[in-house]
């Protein structure tokens, strides 16, 4: 039984690391795109921008990360 529990904990840790890396890559990609855009245009960006697919992915990753952390707290 202990081996099964350790395996489950390892899988949850790997999933958590995957979500963190996914969120970090989305943030880094958005930061680099904005940096590239500001270097080429030098014009101020409007504050009200529609949500794109990358924003949805960022929100989805944060929601999944919150659910995973909630499950970890429930196990403890």
Buried (B, 14 or more C-beta within 10 A) or exposed (E): EEEEEEEEEEEBEEBBEBBEEBBEEBEEEBEEEEEEEEEEEEEEEEEEEEEEEEEEBBEBBEEBBEEBEEEBEEEE
